[in-house]
Amino acid sequence: MPAQAHPTSPASPGTTGHGLRADEDAMEAEIARRVALRTRELSASLARYQTMVDLATENICVGQGGLLRFANPPCLALLGTQAETMADRPMIEFIHPQDRDFVSGKHKLRAAGNVVPAFEARFQRDDGTVSWVEINGVLVDWEGAPADLFFLKDVTERKRLEALTRSAAERYRAVVENVNDTILVVQKGIVRFANASAQALFGGVLIGLPSMHLIHPDDRLMVQQRRELMQSGTMVNAYEARFITPPREAMAPSLRTGWASIYGTRIEWDGEPALLVLMSDISERRRLDEELKSALVQREAILETTAVGVTFLKERRHQWLNRTLAAMLGYSPAELLGQETRVHYPSDEEFERLGALAYTQIMQTGLFSAEARMRRKNGELIWVQLDGSALDRSRPEDGSVWTYVDITRRKEADEETRRALVRERELGELKTRFVSMASHEFRTPLATILSSAELIEHYGEKITHRERQDIMADLVVAVKRMQGMLEDMLTVGQADAGKLRLNLRPLDIAALCRKLVTEVHTSDAGQHAIEFEAPVGHDAFSQLVMLDERLVRHICTNLLTNACKYSAPGSVVVLTLDRRQNPSGDELILQVGDEGIGIPASDLPRLFESFHRGSNVGNRQGSGLGLAIVKHAVDLHHGKIEVASTPGAGTRFTVSLPIS
């Protein structure tokens, strides 16, 4: 059903009441939309400004009513505070107490409407550190109320530099006026400034004088060339030239000539380029240098012809040395100049040790003397008699003179004499031990032989057949014992003389070991259980090995006999045979272990010496040759022997012999 038309409102001719309301709503909506858009634009603008302020490298803050209302991050760092704790904090707290009245006065002037230029004051952080800050402030409106917008600039470093500059300027002024060196400022070839030392050196007024009038005519071209280089910006080292006094354009008989060390650099003087020239009178030094050169020529002529090596050291580096020392150490003089003497020592440790010892002694007595090993360039070691003294004994490292004498031949002769004395003493000891051993070990079998002979001589007809057999058995044992000792001594003698030879032949080592175990067990009269152990279940010893049977007999027999001799009756002695594969070739391993008295640790270093017997063997029989023979036999096979022993708990000898 179509809507009915409403009558026109009297208040709004031509419109209805509902139409008027719709227009008003539309207008209000448009206004609201525009307000919201403007609000968003304003918020975005404020956000951009906030970001710009936060990211600004300048220090920005706002003070209102004497309180700190805002500070960007750089400013917070400058003030030494945090955003969370700065709110409503009085700004005067950040000012150094001594500057607070001054800053308050500036703030009052600005608040009164006066223009206040930027000024500087000290800020003090909570941790006590102080910074100089340049303060520039303007009046702004902050959240509807007057406030101060401050731009702060940290000028601490600038203030420090200004103070240093002022101090330096004062010091430089004092130095320039009082320094002994001549100081000139030359501009366009004319002297513009001269200090008191310059006036005294040249004996007259120098201001306005051509600077070349101060230089000897023969050196003017050289000096002018260097000045042109300096004026062009080229660095010119200090140089020497002759000067004349009083300054004249030409030479005259009355003029005095001197030598000066000259150094110059470009500067500005009254806004224009100039040269700052420093001159030192070195006339006396030049004279002394000439005299010194003459003396050095004479000294070097003497030192170069001496048979003693001589050097002058600073910080243990060669500053000068003669040819004798260079040749002694296998170098040319040029190779050693500037070199640290460390290169002459066998090791860094020896270099440090001798240096500390030498300098300490020089500081105490003024002199040092010692014999030291030195290394030549080719690595050869020589002996040197080293003597040194210092120019200043309190600081020997600043300069010391050293002499070197090659005493290698003397040391070698001394060493040979020492070795001869040692050999002679060892031979004496060996002779004493041999006589002692022979007299002790031969006495018993000889007594047995003598008593048996006397029994046969005096009671031969009365002795029964059984008794005669016992006597003959004792004679055989005694003779075999003596024969064994003689054979041992002969073997040791051959080994010491280098006449014991290695005779390798294919050998069934397992069969030989079993045989030797049986022989030793028989000679031991069964007092010990002698066991033989070898790998079982494989053919490790199914093939013959290349060994010297006679020497292997010596090794096994002596080790087994010793094991029985120094073990209690009834204990077990074990001979173990094994084979070990190594990258360098196979090895035969023989081990003999017992449960005997063991070997004291003090006896181990001399265990394989001839006639040496352990300190705990007591009155047990023995010649002290068995282990010496074992060692010789092992060495001839190029093998090795090791021993592990605990006194009272037994000993184990391990012999390794290469077999391929």
C-alpha positions as CSV (number, residue, x, y, z in Angstrom):
1,M,0.0,0.0,0.0
2,P,1.6,3.3,-1.0
3,A,2.6,5.7,1.7
4,Q,0.4,8.7,2.3
5,A,1.8,12.2,1.9
6,H,2.1,14.3,5.0
7,P,1.1,17.9,5.1
8,T,3.8,20.5,4.9
9,S,5.0,21.8,8.2
10,P,4.2,25.4,8.9
11,A,7.7,26.1,10.3
12,S,9.4,24.7,7.2
13,P,7.4,25.5,4.2
14,G,7.8,22.9,1.5
15,T,9.3,20.2,3.8
16,T,8.0,17.7,6.1
17,G,9.1,17.2,9.8
18,H,10.7,13.9,9.0
19,G,12.8,15.4,6.2
20,L,14.2,18.1,8.4
21,R,15.3,15.5,11.0
22,A,17.1,13.5,8.3
23,D,19.0,16.5,7.1
24,E,20.1,17.3,10.6
25,D,21.3,13.8,11.2
26,A,23.2,13.8,8.0
27,M,24.9,17.1,8.9
28,E,25.8,15.8,12.4
29,A,27.3,12.6,10.9
30,E,29.4,14.6,8.4
31,I,30.7,16.8,11.3
32,A,31.5,13.8,13.4
33,R,33.3,12.2,10.4
34,R,35.3,15.4,9.8
35,V,36.1,15.7,13.6
36,A,37.3,12.0,13.7
37,L,39.4,12.5,10.5
38,R,41.0,15.6,12.0
39,T,41.6,13.8,15.3
40,R,43.3,11.0,13.5
41,E,45.4,13.4,11.5
42,L,46.3,15.3,14.6
43,S,47.2,12.0,16.5
44,A,49.4,10.9,13.5
45,S,51.1,14.3,13.4
46,L,51.7,14.1,17.1
47,A,53.1,10.6,16.8
48,R,55.4,11.8,14.0
49,Y,56.6,14.7,16.1
50,Q,57.1,12.4,19.1
51,T,59.1,10.0,16.9
52,M,61.2,12.8,15.5
53,V,61.9,14.1,19.0
54,D,62.7,10.6,20.3
55,L,65.0,9.9,17.4
56,A,66.7,13.3,17.4
57,T,70.4,13.3,18.3
58,E,70.0,16.6,20.1
59,N,69.1,16.6,23.8
60,I,65.5,18.0,24.1
61,C,63.5,18.5,27.3
62,V,60.6,20.5,28.6
63,G,60.4,22.2,32.0
64,Q,57.2,23.5,33.5
65,G,56.7,25.1,36.8
66,G,60.3,24.2,37.7
67,L,59.6,20.5,37.1
68,L,61.0,18.2,34.3
69,R,57.9,17.3,32.2
70,F,59.6,15.6,29.2
71,A,63.0,14.5,28.0
72,N,63.9,12.5,24.9
73,P,66.2,9.5,25.1
74,P,69.5,11.4,24.4
75,C,68.6,13.9,27.0
76,L,67.7,11.2,29.6
77,A,71.2,9.8,29.0
78,L,72.8,13.2,29.4
79,L,70.9,13.8,32.6
80,G,71.7,10.3,33.9
81,T,68.0,9.5,34.7
82,Q,65.2,7.3,33.5
83,A,61.9,8.2,31.9
84,E,60.0,6.3,34.6
85,T,61.7,8.3,37.4
86,M,62.0,11.8,35.9
87,A,58.3,12.8,36.1
88,D,57.7,15.9,38.2
89,R,61.4,16.0,39.2
90,P,62.6,19.6,39.9
91,M,65.0,20.5,37.1
92,I,67.2,22.4,39.5
93,E,68.3,19.0,40.9
94,F,70.2,18.3,37.7
95,I,72.3,21.5,38.0
96,H,75.6,21.6,39.8
97,P,75.1,23.2,43.2
98,Q,77.6,25.9,42.4
99,D,75.8,26.9,39.2
100,R,72.1,26.8,40.4
101,D,71.9,30.5,41.3
102,F,73.3,31.4,37.9
103,V,70.9,29.2,36.0
104,S,67.9,30.4,38.1
105,G,68.8,33.9,37.2
106,K,68.8,33.1,33.5
107,H,65.4,31.4,33.9
108,K,63.8,34.4,35.6
109,L,65.0,36.7,32.8
110,R,63.5,34.4,30.1
111,A,60.2,34.2,32.2
112,A,60.1,38.0,32.3
113,G,60.1,38.0,28.4
114,N,63.8,38.8,27.9
115,V,65.8,37.2,25.2
116,V,68.4,35.0,26.8
117,P,71.2,33.8,24.6
118,A,72.6,30.2,24.9
119,F,74.7,29.9,28.0
120,E,76.8,27.2,29.7
121,A,76.5,25.5,33.1
122,R,77.5,22.4,34.8
123,F,75.1,19.4,35.2
124,Q,75.6,16.9,37.9
125,R,74.2,13.3,37.5
126,D,73.0,11.1,40.4
127,D,76.2,9.1,40.3
128,G,78.2,12.3,40.9
129,T,79.7,12.8,37.4
130,V,79.7,16.4,36.1
131,S,79.2,17.6,32.5
132,W,79.4,21.0,31.0
133,V,76.2,21.7,29.0
134,E,75.2,24.5,26.6
135,I,71.6,25.5,27.4
136,N,69.3,27.2,24.8
137,G,65.7,27.7,25.8
138,V,62.5,29.1,24.4
139,L,59.0,29.7,25.9
140,V,56.3,27.3,24.5
141,D,52.8,26.2,25.4
142,W,52.8,22.7,26.9
143,E,49.4,21.0,27.5
144,G,47.7,24.4,27.7
145,A,50.2,26.1,30.1
146,P,53.4,28.1,29.6
147,A,56.6,26.0,29.6
148,D,60.3,26.1,28.7
149,L,61.6,24.0,25.7
150,F,65.3,23.4,26.3
151,F,67.9,22.3,23.8
152,L,70.9,21.0,25.6
153,K,74.4,20.3,24.1
154,D,77.1,18.4,25.9
155,V,80.2,20.6,25.7
156,T,82.3,18.8,28.3
157,E,85.0,17.7,25.8
158,R,85.1,21.2,24.3
159,K,85.5,22.8,27.7
160,R,88.3,20.3,28.5
161,L,90.0,21.1,25.3
162,E,89.7,24.8,25.9
163,A,91.2,24.4,29.3
164,L,94.0,22.3,27.8
165,T,94.5,24.8,25.1
166,R,94.8,27.7,27.6
167,S,97.2,25.7,29.7
168,A,99.2,24.6,26.7
169,A,99.3,28.1,25.4
170,E,100.7,29.3,28.7
171,R,103.2,26.5,28.9
172,Y,104.2,27.0,25.3
173,R,104.7,30.7,25.9
174,A,106.9,30.0,28.9
175,V,108.8,27.4,26.9
176,V,109.4,29.6,23.9
177,E,110.7,32.4,26.1
178,N,112.9,30.3,28.2
179,V,114.0,27.4,26.0
180,N,117.7,27.2,25.2
181,D,117.0,26.4,21.5
182,T,116.7,29.1,19.0
183,I,113.1,29.7,17.7
184,L,112.4,31.8,14.6
185,V,109.3,32.5,12.6
186,V,110.3,33.2,8.9
187,Q,107.7,34.7,6.6
188,K,108.5,35.4,2.9
189,G,112.2,35.0,3.8
190,I,112.2,37.6,6.6
191,V,112.5,36.9,10.3
192,R,109.2,37.9,11.9
193,F,109.9,36.5,15.4
194,A,112.9,35.5,17.4
195,N,113.1,34.3,21.0
196,A,115.6,35.3,23.6
197,S,117.9,32.4,22.8
198,A,118.0,33.5,19.1
199,Q,119.0,37.0,20.1
200,A,121.7,35.7,22.3
201,L,123.1,33.3,19.7
202,F,123.3,35.8,16.8
203,G,124.1,38.8,19.0
204,G,121.7,41.3,17.5
205,V,118.3,42.3,16.5
206,L,116.9,39.8,14.1
207,I,113.3,41.0,13.4
208,G,113.1,42.1,9.7
209,L,116.4,40.6,8.8
210,P,116.6,38.2,5.7
211,S,116.8,34.7,7.3
212,M,119.5,33.6,4.8
213,H,121.9,36.1,6.3
214,L,122.0,33.7,9.3
215,I,123.3,30.8,7.2
216,H,126.8,30.2,6.0
217,P,127.0,31.0,2.2
218,D,128.2,27.5,1.3
219,D,125.0,26.0,2.9
220,R,122.4,28.5,1.7
221,L,121.4,26.6,-1.4
222,M,120.8,23.4,0.6
223,V,118.8,25.3,3.3
224,Q,116.7,27.1,0.7
225,Q,115.8,23.8,-1.0
226,R,114.6,22.4,2.2
227,R,112.6,25.5,3.0
228,E,110.9,25.3,-0.4
229,L,110.0,21.6,0.3
230,M,108.5,22.6,3.7
231,Q,106.5,25.4,2.2
232,S,105.0,23.0,-0.3
233,G,103.8,20.7,2.5
234,T,106.6,18.1,2.2
235,M,107.8,16.6,5.5
236,V,111.5,17.4,6.0
237,N,113.5,15.8,8.7
238,A,115.9,17.8,10.9
239,Y,119.1,18.5,9.1
240,E,122.4,20.2,9.9
241,A,123.9,23.4,8.4
242,R,126.4,26.0,9.3
243,F,125.4,29.4,10.6
244,I,127.4,32.7,11.0
245,T,127.4,35.3,13.7
246,P,126.9,38.2,13.7
247,P,124.5,37.7,10.7
248,R,125.9,39.3,7.5
249,E,125.2,39.0,3.9
250,A,128.8,38.1,3.0
251,M,131.6,36.4,4.9
252,A,134.2,38.5,6.8
253,P,137.2,37.6,8.9
254,S,135.5,38.6,12.1
255,L,132.5,36.2,11.6
256,R,132.2,33.1,13.7
257,T,131.0,29.9,12.1
258,G,129.0,27.3,14.0
259,W,126.9,24.2,13.4
260,A,123.2,24.0,14.0
261,S,120.5,21.3,13.9
262,I,117.6,22.8,12.0
263,Y,114.0,21.7,11.9
264,G,111.0,23.6,10.4
265,T,107.3,23.3,9.9
266,R,104.6,25.3,8.3
267,I,102.4,27.5,10.4
268,E,100.2,30.6,10.0
269,W,101.5,33.9,11.3
270,D,99.2,36.9,11.4
271,G,96.9,35.0,9.0
272,E,99.6,34.3,6.4
273,P,101.8,31.2,5.7
274,A,105.1,31.1,7.5
275,L,107.8,28.7,8.7
276,L,108.5,27.9,12.4
277,V,112.2,27.2,12.5
278,L,113.9,25.5,15.5
279,M,117.7,25.7,15.6
280,S,120.0,24.1,18.2
281,D,123.7,25.0,18.4
282,I,125.6,21.8,18.0
283,S,129.0,23.3,17.3
284,E,130.5,21.6,20.4
285,R,128.9,18.3,19.6
286,R,130.2,18.4,16.1
287,R,133.7,19.1,17.4
288,L,133.4,16.2,19.9
289,D,132.0,14.0,17.1
290,E,135.1,14.6,15.0
291,E,137.3,13.8,18.0
292,L,135.2,10.8,18.7
293,K,135.3,9.6,15.1
294,S,139.1,9.8,15.2
295,A,139.2,7.9,18.5
296,L,136.7,5.3,17.2
297,V,138.9,4.7,14.1
298,Q,141.8,4.1,16.4
299,R,139.7,1.9,18.7
300,E,138.2,-0.1,15.9
301,A,141.7,-0.7,14.4
302,I,142.8,-2.1,17.8
303,L,139.6,-4.1,18.5
304,E,139.3,-5.5,15.0
305,T,142.8,-7.1,15.3
306,T,142.4,-8.6,18.7
307,A,141.9,-12.3,19.1
308,V,139.1,-11.7,21.6
309,G,135.5,-11.2,20.5
310,V,134.1,-7.8,21.7
311,T,130.6,-6.4,21.5
312,F,128.7,-3.4,22.9
313,L,125.1,-4.2,23.8
314,K,121.9,-2.2,24.6
315,E,118.9,-4.2,25.7
316,R,121.0,-7.3,24.9
317,R,121.2,-6.3,21.2
318,H,124.5,-5.8,19.3
319,Q,125.2,-2.1,18.8
320,W,128.8,-2.8,17.7
321,L,130.9,-5.9,17.4
322,N,134.3,-6.8,16.0
323,R,135.0,-9.2,13.2
324,T,136.5,-11.7,15.6
325,L,133.2,-12.2,17.4
326,A,131.2,-12.4,14.2
327,A,133.6,-15.1,12.8
328,M,133.6,-17.0,16.2
329,L,129.8,-17.2,15.9
330,G,129.7,-17.9,12.2
331,Y,128.2,-14.6,11.0
332,S,129.3,-11.5,9.2
333,P,129.3,-8.3,11.4
334,A,126.4,-6.8,9.4
335,E,124.2,-9.9,10.1
336,L,124.5,-9.4,13.8
337,L,124.1,-5.6,14.1
338,G,120.8,-4.9,15.9
339,Q,120.3,-8.6,16.5
340,E,119.3,-9.8,20.0
341,T,121.9,-12.1,21.5
342,R,119.1,-14.7,22.0
343,V,120.2,-16.2,18.6
344,H,123.5,-17.3,20.2
345,Y,122.0,-19.4,23.0
346,P,121.0,-23.1,22.8
347,S,117.5,-22.2,24.1
348,D,115.3,-19.3,25.2
349,E,115.4,-20.6,28.8
350,E,119.2,-20.4,28.9
351,F,119.1,-16.9,27.3
352,E,116.7,-15.7,30.0
353,R,118.5,-17.5,32.9
354,L,122.0,-16.2,32.0
355,G,120.7,-12.7,31.3
356,A,119.0,-12.5,34.7
357,L,122.1,-13.9,36.5
358,A,124.5,-11.6,34.6
359,Y,122.6,-8.3,35.1
360,T,122.0,-9.1,38.8
361,Q,125.7,-9.7,39.4
362,I,126.7,-6.6,37.4
363,M,124.4,-4.4,39.5
364,Q,125.9,-5.9,42.6
365,T,129.6,-6.1,41.7
366,G,130.0,-4.2,38.4
367,L,131.4,-7.3,36.6
368,F,130.2,-10.7,35.4
369,S,132.2,-13.7,34.3
370,A,131.0,-17.2,33.4
371,E,131.4,-20.0,31.0
372,A,128.5,-20.5,28.7
373,R,127.4,-22.6,25.7
374,M,126.8,-20.6,22.5
375,R,125.2,-21.7,19.3
376,R,126.9,-20.8,16.0
377,K,124.9,-19.9,12.9
378,N,125.2,-23.4,11.6
379,G,123.8,-24.8,14.8
380,E,127.1,-26.0,16.2
381,L,127.5,-25.5,19.9
382,I,130.7,-24.0,21.3
383,W,132.0,-23.1,24.8
384,V,132.7,-19.4,25.5
385,Q,134.3,-17.6,28.3
386,L,131.9,-14.6,28.8
387,D,132.9,-11.4,30.6
388,G,130.9,-8.2,30.9
389,S,130.7,-4.8,32.5
390,A,128.2,-2.0,32.3
391,L,128.6,1.7,31.6
392,D,126.2,2.3,34.5
393,R,126.0,-0.6,36.8
394,S,122.6,0.5,38.1
395,R,121.2,0.1,34.6
396,P,123.2,-2.5,32.8
397,E,120.6,-3.0,30.1
398,D,121.3,0.6,28.8
399,G,124.8,-0.3,27.7
400,S,127.3,-3.0,28.5
401,V,130.6,-4.2,27.0
402,W,131.2,-8.0,26.6
403,T,134.2,-10.1,25.6
404,Y,133.9,-13.6,24.2
405,V,136.8,-16.1,24.2
406,D,136.3,-19.5,22.5
407,I,137.3,-22.1,25.1
408,T,135.7,-25.1,23.3
409,R,139.0,-26.9,22.9
410,R,139.9,-26.4,26.5
411,K,136.5,-27.6,27.6
412,E,136.8,-30.6,25.4
413,A,140.2,-31.4,26.8
414,D,138.8,-30.9,30.3
415,E,135.9,-33.2,29.5
416,E,138.2,-35.8,28.1
417,T,140.3,-35.6,31.2
418,R,137.2,-35.9,33.3
419,R,136.0,-38.9,31.3
420,A,139.4,-40.5,31.6
421,L,139.4,-40.0,35.4
422,V,135.9,-41.4,35.5
423,R,137.0,-44.4,33.4
424,E,140.0,-44.9,35.6
425,R,137.9,-44.7,38.7
426,E,135.4,-47.1,37.2
427,L,138.2,-49.5,36.3
428,G,139.6,-49.3,39.8
429,E,136.1,-50.0,41.2
430,L,135.7,-52.8,38.7
431,K,139.1,-54.3,39.6
432,T,138.2,-54.1,43.3
433,R,134.8,-55.7,42.7
434,F,136.4,-58.4,40.5
435,V,139.0,-59.2,43.1
436,S,136.4,-59.2,45.9
437,M,134.1,-61.4,43.8
438,A,136.8,-63.8,42.7
439,S,138.2,-64.2,46.1
440,H,134.7,-64.9,47.5
441,E,133.2,-66.9,44.7
442,F,136.2,-69.1,43.9
443,R,137.0,-69.8,47.6
444,T,134.0,-72.2,48.0
445,P,134.6,-74.4,45.0
446,L,138.4,-74.4,45.6
447,A,137.8,-75.4,49.2
448,T,135.6,-78.2,48.0
449,I,138.2,-79.4,45.5
450,L,141.0,-79.2,48.1
451,S,139.0,-81.1,50.7
452,S,138.0,-83.8,48.2
453,A,141.6,-84.2,47.1
454,E,142.8,-84.5,50.7
455,L,140.2,-87.1,51.4
456,I,141.3,-89.2,48.4
457,E,145.0,-88.7,49.3
458,H,144.8,-89.6,52.9
459,Y,141.8,-92.0,53.0
460,G,141.7,-93.3,49.5
461,E,142.0,-97.0,50.5
462,K,139.4,-96.7,53.3
463,I,136.7,-94.8,51.3
464,T,133.8,-96.9,50.0
465,H,132.8,-96.9,46.5
466,R,129.6,-94.9,47.3
467,E,131.7,-92.2,49.2
468,R,134.1,-92.0,46.3
469,Q,131.2,-91.3,44.0
470,D,129.9,-88.5,46.3
471,I,133.3,-87.0,46.4
472,M,133.7,-87.1,42.7
473,A,130.2,-85.5,42.3
474,D,131.2,-82.7,44.6
475,L,134.4,-82.2,42.5
476,V,132.4,-82.0,39.3
477,V,129.9,-79.5,40.8
478,A,132.8,-77.3,42.0
479,V,134.6,-77.5,38.7
480,K,131.5,-76.7,36.8
481,R,130.8,-73.7,39.0
482,M,134.2,-72.3,38.5
483,Q,134.0,-73.1,34.8
484,G,130.6,-71.2,34.7
485,M,132.1,-68.1,36.4
486,L,135.1,-68.1,34.1
487,E,132.8,-68.4,31.1
488,D,130.7,-65.5,32.4
489,M,133.8,-63.3,32.9
490,L,135.1,-64.3,29.4
491,T,131.7,-63.3,27.9
492,V,131.6,-60.0,29.7
493,G,135.2,-59.3,28.7
494,Q,134.3,-60.0,25.1
495,A,131.3,-57.8,25.2
496,D,133.2,-54.9,26.8
497,A,135.9,-55.3,24.2
498,G,133.3,-55.4,21.4
499,K,134.3,-58.9,20.4
500,L,131.0,-60.6,21.2
501,R,129.3,-61.2,17.9
502,L,125.7,-61.9,16.9
503,N,125.2,-65.2,15.0
504,L,121.6,-65.5,13.8
505,R,120.4,-68.9,12.9
506,P,116.9,-70.5,12.6
507,L,115.9,-71.5,16.1
508,D,113.0,-73.5,17.6
509,I,112.6,-71.1,20.5
510,A,109.8,-73.0,22.2
511,A,111.8,-76.2,22.3
512,L,114.9,-74.3,23.6
513,C,112.9,-72.7,26.4
514,R,111.5,-76.1,27.5
515,K,115.0,-77.5,27.5
516,L,116.4,-74.6,29.5
517,V,113.6,-74.8,32.1
518,T,114.5,-78.5,32.6
519,E,118.2,-77.8,32.9
520,V,117.7,-75.0,35.5
521,H,115.2,-77.1,37.4
522,T,117.8,-79.9,37.6
523,S,120.6,-77.7,38.7
524,D,118.3,-76.1,41.3
525,A,117.7,-79.6,42.7
526,G,114.0,-79.1,42.3
527,Q,113.8,-76.5,45.1
528,H,111.4,-74.3,43.0
529,A,108.5,-75.0,40.7
530,I,109.6,-73.6,37.3
531,E,106.7,-73.3,34.9
532,F,106.8,-72.6,31.1
533,E,103.9,-70.8,29.4
534,A,103.5,-70.3,25.7
535,P,100.5,-69.5,23.5
536,V,98.2,-72.5,23.1
537,G,95.8,-73.2,20.2
538,H,97.7,-71.4,17.4
539,D,100.9,-71.8,15.5
540,A,102.7,-68.7,16.9
541,F,105.8,-70.7,17.3
542,S,105.3,-73.4,14.7
543,Q,108.0,-71.8,12.5
544,L,111.6,-71.2,13.3
545,V,112.8,-67.7,14.3
546,M,116.1,-66.0,13.5
547,L,118.0,-65.7,16.8
548,D,121.4,-66.4,18.3
549,E,120.9,-69.6,20.3
550,R,124.0,-69.1,22.5
551,L,122.9,-65.6,23.5
552,V,119.3,-66.6,24.1
553,R,120.7,-69.4,26.4
554,H,122.5,-66.7,28.4
555,I,119.4,-64.6,28.6
556,C,117.0,-67.4,29.8
557,T,119.5,-69.3,32.0
558,N,120.7,-66.2,33.9
559,L,117.2,-64.8,34.4
560,L,115.8,-68.2,35.6
561,T,118.8,-68.9,37.8
562,N,118.5,-65.5,39.4
563,A,114.8,-66.0,39.9
564,C,115.5,-69.3,41.8
565,K,118.4,-67.9,43.7
566,Y,116.5,-65.0,45.1
567,S,113.2,-66.8,45.8
568,A,112.2,-68.9,48.7
569,P,112.3,-72.7,48.2
570,G,108.9,-74.0,47.1
571,S,107.9,-70.8,45.3
572,V,107.0,-70.6,41.7
573,V,109.2,-69.2,38.9
574,V,107.5,-68.6,35.5
575,L,109.0,-68.3,32.0
576,T,106.5,-66.9,29.6
577,L,107.0,-66.9,25.8
578,D,104.9,-64.8,23.5
579,R,105.0,-63.2,20.0
580,R,103.8,-59.6,19.3
581,Q,103.1,-58.0,16.0
582,N,104.3,-54.4,15.5
583,P,104.2,-52.1,12.4
584,S,108.0,-52.3,12.4
585,G,108.0,-56.1,12.6
586,D,107.4,-59.0,14.9
587,E,108.9,-59.3,18.3
588,L,109.6,-62.2,20.6
589,I,108.6,-61.5,24.2
590,L,110.3,-63.4,27.0
591,Q,109.2,-62.8,30.6
592,V,110.6,-64.3,33.7
593,G,108.7,-63.7,36.9
594,D,109.3,-64.8,40.5
595,E,108.0,-64.3,44.0
596,G,111.3,-63.5,45.6
597,I,112.9,-60.7,47.5
598,G,112.6,-58.1,44.8
599,I,115.0,-55.3,43.9
600,P,115.3,-52.0,45.9
601,A,114.6,-48.9,43.8
602,S,118.1,-47.6,44.6
603,D,119.7,-50.5,42.9
604,L,117.7,-50.3,39.6
605,P,119.9,-47.6,37.9
606,R,123.0,-49.9,38.2
607,L,121.2,-53.2,37.8
608,F,123.0,-54.2,34.6
609,E,126.5,-53.1,35.6
610,S,129.2,-55.8,35.8
611,F,129.8,-57.1,39.4
612,H,126.9,-55.1,40.8
613,R,124.8,-56.9,43.3
614,G,121.6,-55.8,45.0
615,S,121.9,-54.3,48.4
616,N,119.4,-56.9,49.8
617,V,121.0,-60.1,48.5
618,G,122.7,-60.9,51.8
619,N,125.1,-63.9,51.7
620,R,123.6,-65.5,48.6
621,Q,126.2,-66.7,46.1
622,G,126.7,-64.7,42.9
623,S,129.2,-63.0,40.7
624,G,127.2,-60.0,39.7
625,L,127.8,-60.8,36.0
626,G,124.5,-62.5,35.1
627,L,122.4,-59.4,34.3
628,A,125.4,-57.7,32.6
629,I,125.6,-60.7,30.2
630,V,121.8,-60.6,29.7
631,K,122.0,-56.8,28.8
632,H,124.8,-57.4,26.3
633,A,122.9,-60.3,24.7
634,V,119.7,-58.2,24.4
635,D,121.6,-55.2,23.0
636,L,123.3,-57.4,20.3
637,H,119.9,-58.5,19.2
638,H,118.8,-54.8,19.1
639,G,116.1,-55.6,21.6
640,K,115.2,-54.1,25.0
641,I,114.9,-55.3,28.5
642,E,112.6,-53.9,31.2
643,V,112.2,-54.7,34.9
644,A,109.3,-54.3,37.3
645,S,110.0,-55.1,40.9
646,T,108.5,-54.7,44.3
647,P,110.8,-55.4,47.3
648,G,109.5,-58.5,49.1
649,A,106.9,-59.2,46.4
650,G,108.9,-60.4,43.5
651,T,110.4,-59.3,40.2
652,R,109.4,-59.6,36.5
653,F,112.0,-59.1,33.6
654,T,110.5,-58.6,30.1
655,V,112.8,-59.1,27.1
656,S,111.7,-58.0,23.6
657,L,113.8,-59.3,20.7
658,P,113.0,-58.5,17.0
659,I,112.6,-61.6,15.0
660,S,111.7,-60.3,11.5
